[in-house]
Amino acid sequence: MLLNKHIIVGICGGIASYKAVELVSRLQQAGAVVDVIMTEHAEDFVRPLTFSTMSHRPVYSDLWEPSGQAAERHIALAEIAEALVIVPATANTIAKLAHGMADNMVTAVALATKAPLLLAPAMYKEMYMHPATQANLALLRERGAVVVEPEVGRLASGAFGPGRLPETSVLLGAISMLLGRKGDLAGRKVVVTAGGTQEPIDPVRYIGNRSSGKMGYALAMEARDRGAHVTLISGPVALPAPYGVEVHPVMTALQMRDAVYNAIRNADALVMSAAVADFRPLEAAAHKIKKGQGEFAGMPRAAGQAERDADGFPLYLTHNPDILGGLAAQLGQPEGGIQLQRRLIRVGFAAETDDVLAHAQSKLVAKQLDLLIANDVSRSDSGFGADTNKVFIFHANGAVEDLPVMPKTEVATAIWDRVVSLLGMA
């Protein structure tokens, strides 16, 4: 999404301006063309040379330099910009933007450009909460500006409250979302599942799997960056919630099923990349099971059919619902099933360790899917936790695509390319 995009980053005179150095570096590494413009007071915090080194391009700050070239430059920058990102946005600059002032390079470019505007306010908490600042931000939102709300935390003054500049990953997500809001999924609602489920044995132990959630989160962010409204239903993972994505955390397969069935009623596509546990304990113990305790895991001792041996105990399991299989059955019911507002494109995943192609083909047919993405999770470059994936894409019409090993972000792009094509035919 950022590759070859021309992004203007405006730096204002606030202590958080040093954090913008990493943002400029990350944008440049992602392939964006980054021009940095600075206010005069921003140079008191970070020297222009720092941003020039990170962007590999000149930095512009003096609107009034004697040659007059800066006056031409601010118009040129305004015309070529695909996004204007002001980080940090101070209360002073926010006020100037709200009232159409153009007395420095940043505000002059902002007034001259038609590019979408993104603001990341960062300041002392009382300045941020002041009615004047809030009114100015509301006015800018009405005009179409995107405001990335500051984080709540410890500020440079030592006070605690709203006013911290968000982390770079959040800002990158906001910029990507801004650039993609007119993409090929604009106006579409999609549901993505991610991560594994955890089925409790007792309050301490659970049955789970090794899913990291990386593939599902990559799918959610790719859809967001193409303009979709994304609902991400996520099992427990060690990943931050993607900016601009509606996240619904769940733990068990039953919770995921209920969340999915609720979310898809007005959705255009469902991509089930979560690794849902096939089994759960028949009954979870109310308290931690102790060594030597006279209770069977998953079932009260009185209901057990075997005696405990000296070194262990039996674990009684029951099947979890097949979410996609159950959906296919319900959609086939004229009455009493799930009622959808439109044709739902359904994409499943099959994580296999043997006979990948045969297992995937049978799942595609049995669950009546439009696409099934299959991979061999026993491979080091395609298993749980890896940043790459090696997948086959099975189509309902019988076609099978064998994709090479690629980053999961690129796999996500390939999957949405095919979903977009199916949506166009729906």
Secondary structure per residue as TSV (DSSP state, phi and psi in degrees):
chain	resnum	aa	ss	phi	psi
A	1	M	-	360.0	-33.4
A	2	L	-	-89.5	-14.3
A	3	L	T	-59.9	124.6
A	4	N	T	65.5	9.5
A	5	K	-	-77.0	137.2
A	6	H	E	-94.5	108.9
A	7	I	E	-116.5	128.7
A	8	I	E	-98.7	125.0
A	9	V	E	-108.8	117.2
A	10	G	E	-96.3	128.4
A	11	I	E	-110.1	125.6
A	12	C	-	-105.1	167.6
A	13	G	S	-81.4	77.9
A	14	G	S	-137.6	158.5
A	15	I	G	-60.4	-27.5
A	16	A	G	-74.3	-2.0
A	17	S	G	-61.5	-25.5
A	18	Y	G	-65.8	-27.8
A	19	K	G	-69.4	-21.8
A	20	A	H	-70.3	-17.4
A	21	V	H	-60.9	-45.9
A	22	E	H	-64.8	-38.4
A	23	L	H	-60.5	-47.3
A	24	V	H	-61.2	-41.8
A	25	S	H	-62.7	-45.0
A	26	R	H	-67.2	-37.5
A	27	L	H	-63.3	-43.3
A	28	Q	H	-65.0	-41.2
A	29	Q	H	-64.4	-30.2
A	30	A	T	-78.9	-1.6
A	31	G	T	98.4	4.7
A	32	A	-	-76.8	152.5
A	33	V	E	-92.6	115.4
A	34	V	E	-115.9	120.9
A	35	D	E	-109.7	130.9
A	36	V	E	-105.0	131.5
A	37	I	E	-121.8	145.0
A	38	M	E	-132.1	149.1
A	39	T	-	-79.9	164.8
A	40	E	T	-59.0	-42.5
A	41	H	G	-76.6	-19.3
A	42	A	G	-62.8	-31.6
A	43	E	G	-67.4	-17.3
A	44	D	G	-74.4	-18.2
A	45	F	T	-101.4	-42.8
A	46	V	S	-137.1	130.9
A	47	R	-	-73.1	147.0
A	48	P	H	-56.1	-32.4
A	49	L	H	-58.7	-34.5
A	50	T	H	-62.4	-47.3
A	51	F	H	-70.2	-34.0
A	52	S	H	-64.1	-39.4
A	53	T	H	-64.4	-39.8
A	54	M	H	-74.7	-35.5
A	55	S	H	-90.3	-18.3
A	56	H	T	64.8	25.8
A	57	R	S	-142.5	162.3
A	58	P	-	-64.0	155.2
A	59	V	E	-109.5	139.8
A	60	Y	E	-116.6	133.4
A	61	S	-	-144.9	-35.0
A	62	D	-	-93.2	101.5
A	63	L	T	-71.0	-19.3
A	64	W	T	-111.0	19.4
A	65	E	-	-62.9	148.3
A	66	P	T	-67.5	-21.2
A	67	S	T	-73.3	-21.2
A	68	G	S	85.1	-3.4
A	69	Q	H	-66.8	-31.1
A	70	A	H	-65.3	-34.3
A	71	A	H	-63.1	-39.2
A	72	E	H	-72.0	-38.1
A	73	R	H	-62.9	-39.7
A	74	H	H	-67.0	-29.3
A	75	I	H	-72.0	-42.8
A	76	A	H	-62.2	-43.8
A	77	L	H	-62.5	-42.0
A	78	A	H	-61.6	-35.9
A	79	E	H	-77.4	-32.9
A	80	I	H	-91.5	-11.6
A	81	A	-	-65.4	137.3
A	82	E	S	-101.2	-16.5
A	83	A	E	-159.5	141.1
A	84	L	E	-113.1	117.9
A	85	V	E	-116.2	119.9
A	86	I	E	-108.3	111.8
A	87	V	E	-141.7	117.3
A	88	P	E	-78.6	151.2
A	89	A	E	-94.8	113.5
A	90	T	-	-83.7	164.3
A	91	A	H	-59.4	-37.6
A	92	N	H	-64.7	-47.3
A	93	T	H	-68.3	-38.7
A	94	I	H	-59.1	-42.5
A	95	A	H	-63.8	-42.7
A	96	K	H	-62.9	-43.1
A	97	L	H	-65.0	-40.4
A	98	A	H	-63.6	-29.3
A	99	H	T	-112.1	16.6
A	100	G	T	72.0	24.3
A	101	M	-	-81.2	151.1
A	102	A	-	-146.3	66.6
A	103	D	-	-106.7	8.7
A	104	N	S	-150.0	177.9
A	105	M	H	-61.5	-40.9
A	106	V	H	-65.5	-51.0
A	107	T	H	-71.6	-30.2
A	108	A	H	-67.8	-42.7
A	109	V	H	-65.1	-41.7
A	110	A	H	-60.3	-38.9
A	111	L	H	-75.3	-24.9
A	112	A	H	-92.8	-17.5
A	113	T	-	-93.0	153.0
A	114	K	-	-102.1	1.9
A	115	A	S	-69.4	150.9
A	116	P	-	-62.3	145.5
A	117	L	E	-108.5	131.1
A	118	L	E	-121.4	130.2
A	119	L	E	-117.7	136.0
A	120	A	E	-122.0	88.1
A	121	P	E	-63.6	142.7
A	122	A	-	-152.0	122.3
A	123	M	-	-171.9	179.4
A	124	Y	-	-63.4	145.4
A	125	K	H	-58.5	-39.4
A	126	E	H	-69.2	-33.4
A	127	M	H	-66.5	-40.9
A	128	Y	H	-67.1	-41.3
A	129	M	H	-81.8	-7.2
A	130	H	S	-59.0	139.3
A	131	P	H	-55.4	-33.3
A	132	A	H	-66.3	-43.9
A	133	T	H	-65.1	-43.3
A	134	Q	H	-64.7	-37.7
A	135	A	H	-66.8	-39.6
A	136	N	H	-65.5	-41.4
A	137	L	H	-65.4	-40.6
A	138	A	H	-61.6	-40.1
A	139	L	H	-64.6	-41.8
A	140	L	H	-66.7	-37.1
A	141	R	H	-62.1	-41.4
A	142	E	H	-59.3	-30.7
A	143	R	T	-85.7	0.4
A	144	G	T	108.0	-1.6
A	145	A	-	-69.0	146.9
A	146	V	E	-100.4	127.6
A	147	V	E	-112.8	119.1
A	148	V	-	-88.4	111.0
A	149	E	-	-61.1	140.9
A	150	P	-	-68.8	157.0
A	151	E	E	-82.9	157.3
A	152	V	E	-94.8	129.3
A	153	G	E	175.7	-164.1
A	154	R	E	-77.4	127.7
A	155	L	-	-96.4	170.2
A	156	A	T	-60.3	-29.0
A	157	S	T	-73.5	-13.8
A	158	G	S	99.9	-14.0
A	159	A	-	-73.7	164.3
A	160	F	E	-119.1	131.0
A	161	G	E	162.1	-170.9
A	162	P	E	-73.1	142.4
A	163	G	E	146.4	-8.4
A	164	R	E	-77.0	138.7
A	165	L	-	-66.0	131.6
A	166	P	-	-60.1	160.7
A	167	E	-	-62.8	156.9
A	168	T	H	-58.7	-38.1
A	169	S	H	-61.6	-35.8
A	170	V	H	-67.8	-44.2
A	171	L	H	-63.6	-40.1
A	172	L	H	-63.0	-40.8
A	173	G	H	-63.2	-41.3
A	174	A	H	-65.6	-39.5
A	175	I	H	-66.9	-44.0
A	176	S	H	-61.5	-42.0
A	177	M	H	-64.0	-41.0
A	178	L	H	-61.6	-45.5
A	179	L	H	-68.6	-26.5
A	180	G	T	-101.2	9.1
A	181	R	T	-68.7	-12.5
A	182	K	T	-111.5	25.4
A	183	G	S	-75.1	-172.5
A	184	D	T	-77.4	-0.7
A	185	L	T	-113.5	12.1
A	186	A	T	-58.9	132.3
A	187	G	T	84.0	-5.1
A	188	R	-	-93.3	149.8
A	189	K	E	-114.3	125.8
A	190	V	E	-128.2	152.0
A	191	V	E	-120.4	130.1
A	192	V	E	-126.3	136.8
A	193	T	E	-109.9	151.0
A	194	A	E	-150.5	158.6
A	195	G	S	78.5	-178.5
A	196	G	B	-101.9	171.1
A	197	T	-	-104.8	160.0
A	198	Q	-	-123.7	118.8
A	199	E	E	-105.2	111.4
A	200	P	E	-67.9	135.8
A	201	I	S	-90.7	-44.4
A	202	D	S	-151.6	-174.5
A	203	P	S	-63.4	-11.2
A	204	V	S	-109.2	-40.7
A	205	R	-	-105.1	156.4
A	206	Y	E	-153.1	163.1
A	207	I	E	-96.6	129.0
A	208	G	-	-146.4	-165.4
A	209	N	-	-144.3	-177.7
A	210	R	-	-93.5	13.0
A	211	S	-	-62.5	132.4
A	212	S	-	-92.5	-19.5
A	213	G	S	85.6	-1.7
A	214	K	H	-61.4	-39.9
A	215	M	H	-67.1	-45.3
A	216	G	H	-64.2	-40.2
A	217	Y	H	-68.1	-36.5
A	218	A	H	-63.9	-39.7
A	219	L	H	-63.8	-42.4
A	220	A	H	-63.9	-43.7
A	221	M	H	-70.4	-35.4
A	222	E	H	-65.0	-42.5
A	223	A	H	-64.7	-41.8
A	224	R	H	-57.8	-44.0
A	225	D	T	-72.4	-7.2
A	226	R	T	-106.5	11.3
A	227	G	T	97.7	1.4
A	228	A	-	-78.3	154.4
A	229	H	E	-87.0	119.3
A	230	V	E	-112.4	127.6
A	231	T	E	-106.3	119.3
A	232	L	E	-108.4	115.8
A	233	I	E	-101.1	111.3
A	234	S	E	-121.0	131.2
A	235	G	-	-73.3	178.2
A	236	P	S	-62.8	122.3
A	237	V	-	-139.5	164.8
A	238	A	S	-103.4	46.2
A	239	L	S	-123.8	143.6
A	240	P	-	-71.7	149.5
A	241	A	-	-64.9	128.8
A	242	P	-	-66.2	140.5
A	243	Y	T	-62.4	138.5
A	244	G	T	77.3	8.8
A	245	V	-	-113.6	135.1
A	246	E	E	-81.2	110.0
A	247	V	E	-104.2	130.2
A	248	H	E	-118.5	103.3
A	249	P	E	-75.7	137.3
A	250	V	-	-134.6	167.6
A	251	M	-	-119.1	-47.5
A	252	T	S	-103.5	167.6
A	253	A	H	-63.8	-38.4
A	254	L	H	-64.6	-40.4
A	255	Q	H	-64.9	-39.4
A	256	M	H	-66.7	-42.0
A	257	R	H	-58.4	-48.0
A	258	D	H	-63.3	-41.0
A	259	A	H	-66.3	-40.1
A	260	V	H	-65.4	-48.5
A	261	Y	H	-63.8	-31.3
A	262	N	H	-73.8	-37.9
A	263	A	H	-77.6	-26.4
A	264	I	G	-83.1	-5.6
A	265	R	G	-60.1	-32.7
A	266	N	G	-122.0	26.7
A	267	A	-	-96.3	159.7
A	268	D	S	-97.8	-25.7
A	269	A	E	-151.1	145.5
A	270	L	E	-124.9	124.0
A	271	V	E	-119.0	108.1
A	272	M	E	-95.4	85.8
A	273	S	-	-97.2	-1.7
A	274	A	-	-67.4	148.3
A	275	A	B	-95.4	90.1
A	276	V	-	-83.5	130.8
A	277	A	-	-61.8	135.1
A	278	D	S	-76.0	-25.6
A	279	F	E	-131.2	158.3
A	280	R	E	-141.5	155.5
A	281	P	E	-58.6	139.3
A	282	L	S	-60.1	-34.6
A	283	E	S	-149.7	124.5
A	284	A	-	-81.6	135.3
A	285	A	-	-67.9	143.4
A	286	A	S	-72.7	-26.2
A	287	H	S	-130.9	161.8
A	288	K	-	-57.6	131.3
A	289	I	-	-77.3	122.9
A	290	K	-	-92.3	159.6
A	291	K	T	-63.1	131.9
A	292	G	T	79.4	2.7
A	293	Q	-	-69.2	139.0
A	294	G	S	-81.7	57.7
A	295	E	-	-144.9	140.8
A	296	F	B	-85.2	138.4
A	297	A	B	-68.8	126.2
A	298	G	T	89.8	-10.2
A	299	M	B	-159.3	137.1
A	300	P	-	-56.4	148.7
A	301	R	G	-57.7	-36.2
A	302	A	G	-62.2	-26.2
A	303	A	G	-91.4	-7.0
A	304	G	-	-71.3	155.0
A	305	Q	S	-110.0	0.2
A	306	A	S	-139.7	154.9
A	307	E	-	-84.3	145.6
A	308	R	-	-65.9	139.7
A	309	D	-	-87.8	178.0
A	310	A	T	-69.5	-24.7
A	311	D	T	-113.0	4.8
A	312	G	-	-167.6	-170.1
A	313	F	-	-150.5	152.0
A	314	P	-	-73.3	149.7
A	315	L	B	-117.0	114.5
A	316	Y	-	-90.7	125.1
A	317	L	E	-119.2	153.0
A	318	T	E	-131.7	158.8
A	319	H	E	-69.0	139.8
A	320	N	-	-84.2	157.1
A	321	P	-	-67.3	146.4
A	322	D	-	-85.4	106.9
A	323	I	H	-64.0	-49.9
A	324	L	H	-71.0	-38.3
A	325	G	H	-64.5	-42.1
A	326	G	H	-65.3	-35.7
A	327	L	H	-64.2	-43.5
A	328	A	H	-59.9	-40.5
A	329	A	H	-67.1	-41.0
A	330	Q	H	-70.7	-35.8
A	331	L	H	-67.8	-20.2
A	332	G	T	-84.5	-3.4
A	333	Q	-	-91.9	125.3
A	334	P	S	-66.3	-28.0
A	335	E	S	-135.0	145.2
A	336	G	S	84.8	-10.0
A	337	G	S	-88.5	-173.0
A	338	I	-	-73.8	127.9
A	339	Q	-	-97.8	117.9
A	340	L	-	-101.5	148.8
A	341	Q	S	-83.0	-17.1
A	342	R	S	-157.5	173.2
A	343	R	-	-62.2	126.7
A	344	L	-	-105.4	117.2
A	345	I	E	-75.7	128.2
A	346	R	E	-117.4	126.0
A	347	V	E	-124.1	126.9
A	348	G	E	-113.4	167.3
A	349	F	E	-124.6	146.2
A	350	A	E	-129.9	107.0
A	351	A	E	-92.9	110.8
A	352	E	E	-121.0	162.8
A	353	T	S	-121.1	-8.2
A	354	D	S	-158.2	156.5
A	355	D	-	45.2	49.8
A	356	V	H	-56.7	-47.7
A	357	L	H	-66.2	-42.4
A	358	A	H	-66.6	-45.7
A	359	H	H	-63.8	-40.4
A	360	A	H	-65.4	-43.2
A	361	Q	H	-62.4	-39.9
A	362	S	H	-68.4	-36.4
A	363	K	H	-68.8	-39.1
A	364	L	H	-57.3	-45.7
A	365	V	H	-73.0	-46.3
A	366	A	H	-63.7	-35.4
A	367	K	T	-97.1	3.1
A	368	Q	T	54.5	51.6
A	369	L	-	-91.7	157.7
A	370	D	S	-82.5	-37.7
A	371	L	E	-141.3	148.3
A	372	L	E	-133.8	129.2
A	373	I	E	-104.3	118.2
A	374	A	E	-115.9	140.8
A	375	N	E	-146.1	158.5
A	376	D	E	-96.3	102.9
A	377	V	T	-77.9	-1.6
A	378	S	T	-81.3	-11.6
A	379	R	S	-79.4	143.5
A	380	S	T	-69.9	-25.0
A	381	D	T	-97.6	9.6
A	382	S	T	-144.5	4.8
A	383	G	S	-90.0	-177.0
A	384	F	T	-60.6	134.8
A	385	G	T	90.2	-16.3
A	386	A	-	-72.9	154.2
A	387	D	S	-88.6	-7.7
A	388	T	E	-116.1	168.3
A	389	N	E	-149.8	147.4
A	390	K	-	-122.0	107.4
A	391	V	E	-124.9	157.2
A	392	F	E	-110.4	139.2
A	393	I	E	-110.7	115.6
A	394	F	E	-97.6	130.3
A	395	H	E	-104.3	151.7
A	396	A	T	-61.9	-25.1
A	397	N	T	-83.1	3.7
A	398	G	S	101.1	-12.6
A	399	A	-	-70.0	145.9
A	400	V	E	-131.2	127.3
A	401	E	E	-108.1	133.3
A	402	D	E	-106.9	101.1
A	403	L	-	-88.9	148.4
A	404	P	-	-73.3	170.0
A	405	V	S	-62.4	129.6
A	406	M	E	-152.4	162.3
A	407	P	E	-57.9	150.5
A	408	K	H	-62.8	-27.9
A	409	T	H	-63.1	-37.3
A	410	E	H	-75.7	-33.5
A	411	V	H	-61.8	-41.3
A	412	A	H	-60.4	-41.7
A	413	T	H	-60.8	-45.0
A	414	A	H	-62.2	-40.8
A	415	I	H	-66.2	-45.2
A	416	W	H	-69.2	-30.5
A	417	D	H	-56.6	-42.3
A	418	R	H	-76.2	-33.7
A	419	V	H	-66.3	-41.8
A	420	V	H	-58.6	-41.9
A	421	S	H	-61.5	-43.3
A	422	L	H	-66.3	-38.1
A	423	L	H	-62.9	-35.4
A	424	G	H	-67.3	-23.9
A	425	M	H	-96.6	-8.2
A	426	A	-	-72.7	360.0
